[in-house]
Amino acid sequence: MTPLAEDFGPPDETKWLALVEKTLKGQSFDDALITQTSDGIAIRPLYTAKDGAVVVRDLRARDADRPWDLRMRAAHPDPRQTASEIMKDLENGAASVLLAIDPTGQSGVAVGAVQDLALALNGVMLDLAPVALDAGFLGPKAADWLGTLAKSAPNAPLAFHMDPLTAFAEAGVSPGPIEGHLIAAATVGARLSETYAKARLFLATGRAAHEAGGSNTEELAMMTASAVTYAKALVRAGLSMEEAFSRIVLGVSLDAEYFTGVAKVRAARALWARITDACGVCVPAVIEARSSNRMLTKADAWTNLLRLTSAAFAGAAGGADAVVLGAFTDALGLPTAFGRRQARNTQLVLMEESHLGRVADPAGGAWYLDNLTDLLARAAWGGFQAIEADGGIVKALESGLIADIVADTCEAQAAQFADKSRKILGVTAFPNAADKPAEVATPDLSDFALEGPSTRVPGPDSKCRPMTPIRFAAAFEGAVA
């Protein structure tokens, strides 16, 4: 006969507490089992129904075979080599392209005119394969070049991704007033929107804050403030409020903390829902998630495959519309064909073998993830309100408000890595004494560098405290070597 619970008598709480104390080895419950995120959010070991929160869910039907856009970044300085890499990507599982443009060839393909862009996109069917741009202050000119190449095909799924605010935040200076760049971008965008009905004009992102060492909520706050600013610029350029928001893509950065990444993508959607509702429009969010560069290591670069897989998982499970996964060698240099294949195949395995896209919003209803999503969104909304109170994103950049907050967060995170309360696999934890650098491409930039057109707009330069990209592992890699 199976014994009943009452046969054992009442539970001995003293005995259970003694067992807990023994397990914790003298540590308090909070110290042993509760961790803090860089946002100051407490992560507990257990959540119950009372911790659940009502969050915005993305329950749109997803394509079972291609649930998200597998987007590959192309940045080789040689336009012809870029074209070859793009075609290989598209022929082997990628669905779209993120083309980084830099006439000098230092951080992107050397494109300085429409003819150069034609070389870089040679063979790409622009009415079928989405092409997104990453051109900094050159964004409006690059958008016009891409529009010319698309030959007025009205259904071409172009993503001009103009984003002068990120360029300003990273550089610390703009060639002419930053307001002038906003006006120029919105004017070009409004004109192109008349021809390209499906084109996305702006990318609103807090990537500059993330890559400079900021927290998730600081990134989301900057993203939200940028989206509002871009929407206002498009409305001033003649678009309706609904049309303006429908032309903006949200950008989210993802690192190896996959649960937080899932919640961050979902929080971005919740923030978007709140600002569009406040503006009286109903436009679903379109989110492009990119893997973080700050999480990558040069030492034992193979461990980056684990980090990138976690980032891709977060983007897919969080419901990102497009996921851009870098190569595991990006901290060392430009990827080889092997590095690009790894970046593609990581997503393909998650998509086609792990079937991550089979369920809409798989995190929905999970008490922990709903709670974390809600806390991130609320904290980011507070950060957004602080930016708006400072006069908006431009004023908050110029005053140093955002950069100062990000710098403090970066310093705190760096301290955690230094005291090893946070570890970096292959660097501060389990370093590989026999590590040999992975192979990268080493083109001679002098063979491709161009003068490039001027990006200056009339008026004095705007200045702000730059948010310089960092890698947390860099401080320790010399010791490992």
Disulfide bonds with the S-S distance in Angstrom:
none
